[in-house]
Amino acid sequence: MDRRYMKLSLIFVPMIVYLSIMFRVIDNFCEDTDISTSKTVYSTAVLKNTKPDTNVSRYLQSLVKKYDELEQEKVYLLSLIKNLLDRNTVFTDKNNFMNELDKIVHPRKIKAQKPKSDRTFIETNIVKPKYLFNCTNINKISLKQKIGHGVSKQAFLGHYHGQEIAVKMVTRHQKDVRNCFQKLSDEDIVKRHECFMFPNMKLMKEILLLEQMDHPGFIKLLGYCVRSEETDSTDLSEHGVTAVYEYGKRLNVANLQFNTFDSRLQHAIDLADFLSYLDNSPLGSLRVRDFKETHFLLVNSSIKMIDLDDVDNLEPSCDIYYDTQDTEYGNETKARSTTCEFDLPCYMGLCIGSNAKNNLKMMNKLFLSRLLHPKLFPSSVSEKVSDLLARIDTSNISAAVLVQQLSNIQKILFSVYGH
């Protein structure tokens, strides 16, 4: 409470002082112009019918201009105070307050030089890096141990100022790279860097996908460094392509059944919301072609996807052809198409909606069937959960509607149990 009062006092005291100075300036300005009611008095009638003295008009215009400038200064000061309040910073003393104010009033700037033909300079604000790590500081991460691997990448546990993080990179020990090395002859050994190109491309794809998407269902990207295609060394000061992520714990799907019903329901809502985002992502409807337990982690009790190798926005293709049949009225031609899964129509050669339904099918198989087992819920909602699970099993529901229905069940449970 004392800090709050200190914060408010440090904000409003300078404002009061500023306003006092502002009114004093106006008062001094009026005295300098020698405009006073004791020397010059204009009645309303005279002002209407007489042209004002030129000097007096000039003074009045200057006064109005000065007043407008002071009003702008006041608005600016109020915006600064609001900015400080939005930062939710606790000010311990006057110097702390002035330092924070100075950061807003005088942002750090650098000078960028134009071409030699024009020797003038322009000022450019330094943009705060989007990520915590880049090629300038990624070598400050201390790698501790290997925590996972796939066909093309390895994951390591890293420490940075006491914080646990995950580091992904391609190494020569991965299956894709090893198989490529074995195919090289002695003459082709100089081409060994090519064996790293495809695995690195998959890691770069993952980085670029996370750059363009924003949902808590994806593991958080903390930064990356891209130097070259060859990644023979694990030394972070020279490694070719490296990505850094928040650290998560391994997930055992079977153990989720032992969570409380409200915890399991929240996981189901989060995963359904994730499916809805995949269906309406900035890149179009995305499909996860390889749902695996090892592709998900628990981060602060939230389930997050960590592997985006097999994510794409390609809906299955279908063919439209014309079938001509003899009828009693002559030849009749009908447009037909190859069958799309889930009885979806073929539109412009694509089975639109297939990605979303396949994602729901695989998510149900891996997570939802366990999280939403009706017998694990209170009797007040078990029937609703059972009906909802039946719709999921038959792919007769969209992810967006699933989120809404699960949220309704959550409200019912909250009204009964209060959590």
BELQUIMO-V712059 format. One record per residue. N is the residue number from 1. RES is the residue in one letter. SS is DSSP state (@ for helix, = for strand, . for the rest). Layout:
BEGIN
{{N | RES | SS} {N | RES | SS}}
END
This chain:
BEGIN
{{1 | M | .} {2 | D | @} {3 | R | @} {4 | R | @} {5 | Y | @} {6 | M | @} {7 | K | @} {8 | L | @} {9 | S | @} {10 | L | @} {11 | I | @} {12 | F | @} {13 | V | @} {14 | P | @} {15 | M | @} {16 | I | @} {17 | V | @} {18 | Y | @} {19 | L | @} {20 | S | @} {21 | I | @} {22 | M | @} {23 | F | @} {24 | R | @} {25 | V | @} {26 | I | @} {27 | D | @} {28 | N | @} {29 | F | @} {30 | C | @} {31 | E | @} {32 | D | @} {33 | T | .} {34 | D | .} {35 | I | .} {36 | S | .} {37 | T | .} {38 | S | .} {39 | K | .} {40 | T | .} {41 | V | .} {42 | Y | .} {43 | S | .} {44 | T | @} {45 | A | @} {46 | V | @} {47 | L | @} {48 | K | @} {49 | N | @} {50 | T | .} {51 | K | .} {52 | P | .} {53 | D | .} {54 | T | @} {55 | N | @} {56 | V | @} {57 | S | @} {58 | R | @} {59 | Y | @} {60 | L | @} {61 | Q | @} {62 | S | @} {63 | L | @} {64 | V | @} {65 | K | @} {66 | K | @} {67 | Y | @} {68 | D | @} {69 | E | @} {70 | L | @} {71 | E | @} {72 | Q | @} {73 | E | @} {74 | K | @} {75 | V | @} {76 | Y | @} {77 | L | @} {78 | L | @} {79 | S | @} {80 | L | @} {81 | I | @} {82 | K | @} {83 | N | @} {84 | L | @} {85 | L | @} {86 | D | @} {87 | R | .} {88 | N | .} {89 | T | .} {90 | V | .} {91 | F | .} {92 | T | .} {93 | D | .} {94 | K | @} {95 | N | @} {96 | N | @} {97 | F | @} {98 | M | @} {99 | N | @} {100 | E | @} {101 | L | @} {102 | D | @} {103 | K | @} {104 | I | @} {105 | V | @} {106 | H | .} {107 | P | .} {108 | R | .} {109 | K | =} {110 | I | =} {111 | K | =} {112 | A | =} {113 | Q | =} {114 | K | .} {115 | P | .} {116 | K | .} {117 | S | .} {118 | D | .} {119 | R | .} {120 | T | .} {121 | F | =} {122 | I | =} {123 | E | =} {124 | T | =} {125 | N | =} {126 | I | .} {127 | V | .} {128 | K | .} {129 | P | .} {130 | K | .} {131 | Y | .} {132 | L | .} {133 | F | =} {134 | N | .} {135 | C | .} {136 | T | .} {137 | N | .} {138 | I | @} {139 | N | @} {140 | K | @} {141 | I | .} {142 | S | =} {143 | L | =} {144 | K | =} {145 | Q | =} {146 | K | =} {147 | I | =} {148 | G | =} {149 | H | =} {150 | G | .} {151 | V | .} {152 | S | .} {153 | K | .} {154 | Q | =} {155 | A | =} {156 | F | =} {157 | L | =} {158 | G | =} {159 | H | =} {160 | Y | =} {161 | H | .} {162 | G | .} {163 | Q | =} {164 | E | =} {165 | I | =} {166 | A | =} {167 | V | =} {168 | K | =} {169 | M | =} {170 | V | .} {171 | T | .} {172 | R | .} {173 | H | .} {174 | Q | .} {175 | K | @} {176 | D | @} {177 | V | @} {178 | R | @} {179 | N | @} {180 | C | @} {181 | F | @} {182 | Q | @} {183 | K | @} {184 | L | .} {185 | S | .} {186 | D | .} {187 | E | @} {188 | D | @} {189 | I | @} {190 | V | @} {191 | K | @} {192 | R | @} {193 | H | @} {194 | E | @} {195 | C | @} {196 | F | @} {197 | M | @} {198 | F | @} {199 | P | @} {200 | N | @} {201 | M | @} {202 | K | @} {203 | L | @} {204 | M | @} {205 | K | @} {206 | E | @} {207 | I | @} {208 | L | @} {209 | L | @} {210 | L | @} {211 | E | @} {212 | Q | @} {213 | M | .} {214 | D | .} {215 | H | .} {216 | P | .} {217 | G | .} {218 | F | =} {219 | I | .} {220 | K | .} {221 | L | =} {222 | L | =} {223 | G | =} {224 | Y | =} {225 | C | =} {226 | V | =} {227 | R | .} {228 | S | .} {229 | E | .} {230 | E | .} {231 | T | .} {232 | D | .} {233 | S | .} {234 | T | .} {235 | D | .} {236 | L | .} {237 | S | .} {238 | E | .} {239 | H | .} {240 | G | .} {241 | V | =} {242 | T | =} {243 | A | =} {244 | V | =} {245 | Y | =} {246 | E | =} {247 | Y | .} {248 | G | .} {249 | K | =} {250 | R | =} {251 | L | .} {252 | N | .} {253 | V | @} {254 | A | @} {255 | N | @} {256 | L | @} {257 | Q | @} {258 | F | @} {259 | N | .} {260 | T | .} {261 | F | @} {262 | D | @} {263 | S | @} {264 | R | @} {265 | L | @} {266 | Q | @} {267 | H | @} {268 | A | @} {269 | I | @} {270 | D | @} {271 | L | @} {272 | A | @} {273 | D | @} {274 | F | @} {275 | L | @} {276 | S | @} {277 | Y | @} {278 | L | @} {279 | D | @} {280 | N | .} {281 | S | =} {282 | P | .} {283 | L | .} {284 | G | =} {285 | S | .} {286 | L | .} {287 | R | =} {288 | V | =} {289 | R | .} {290 | D | .} {291 | F | .} {292 | K | .} {293 | E | @} {294 | T | @} {295 | H | @} {296 | F | =} {297 | L | =} {298 | L | =} {299 | V | =} {300 | N | .} {301 | S | .} {302 | S | =} {303 | I | =} {304 | K | =} {305 | M | =} {306 | I | .} {307 | D | .} {308 | L | .} {309 | D | .} {310 | D | .} {311 | V | =} {312 | D | =} {313 | N | .} {314 | L | .} {315 | E | .} {316 | P | .} {317 | S | =} {318 | C | .} {319 | D | .} {320 | I | =} {321 | Y | =} {322 | Y | =} {323 | D | =} {324 | T | =} {325 | Q | =} {326 | D | =} {327 | T | =} {328 | E | .} {329 | Y | .} {330 | G | =} {331 | N | =} {332 | E | =} {333 | T | =} {334 | K | =} {335 | A | =} {336 | R | =} {337 | S | =} {338 | T | .} {339 | T | .} {340 | C | .} {341 | E | @} {342 | F | @} {343 | D | @} {344 | L | .} {345 | P | .} {346 | C | .} {347 | Y | =} {348 | M | .} {349 | G | .} {350 | L | =} {351 | C | .} {352 | I | .} {353 | G | .} {354 | S | @} {355 | N | @} {356 | A | @} {357 | K | @} {358 | N | @} {359 | N | @} {360 | L | @} {361 | K | @} {362 | M | @} {363 | M | @} {364 | N | @} {365 | K | @} {366 | L | @} {367 | F | @} {368 | L | @} {369 | S | @} {370 | R | @} {371 | L | @} {372 | L | .} {373 | H | .} {374 | P | @} {375 | K | @} {376 | L | @} {377 | F | .} {378 | P | .} {379 | S | @} {380 | S | @} {381 | V | @} {382 | S | @} {383 | E | @} {384 | K | @} {385 | V | @} {386 | S | @} {387 | D | @} {388 | L | @} {389 | L | @} {390 | A | @} {391 | R | @} {392 | I | @} {393 | D | @} {394 | T | .} {395 | S | .} {396 | N | .} {397 | I | .} {398 | S | .} {399 | A | @} {400 | A | @} {401 | V | @} {402 | L | @} {403 | V | @} {404 | Q | @} {405 | Q | @} {406 | L | @} {407 | S | @} {408 | N | @} {409 | I | @} {410 | Q | @} {411 | K | @} {412 | I | @} {413 | L | @} {414 | F | @} {415 | S | @} {416 | V | @} {417 | Y | @} {418 | G | .} {419 | H | .}}
END
